[in-house]
Amino acid sequence: MIRTVGKMKDADGEWIVVFSDTIAPLHVDLFTELFHEEGLVRMSFAAVTQHGDGTRKADVVVSLRMSEDLAFSLCRALRELQEVK
């Protein structure tokens, strides 16, 4: 079931309706990939788990590919969160 979450404005001031298909949030512990080339940024994140024998492993849970502009917008948004703290 798809449900409407709300709406937001894009960089040009146009309204976008935001939908969520109720995907569960992912927990991540570390970067496994961070690459920037020709206006594209790739980032992968992993969750660290431990086997019964004590061996730690990192399972990649999400890989993101985004434009450089979006990546730098993410950086600015995270910096704003830090300043609020």
Secondary structure by P-SEA (a helix, b strand, c coil): cccccbbbbccccbbbbbbbccccbbbbccccbbbbcccbbbbbbbbbbbccccbbbbbbcbbbbbcaaaaaaaaaaaaaaaaac
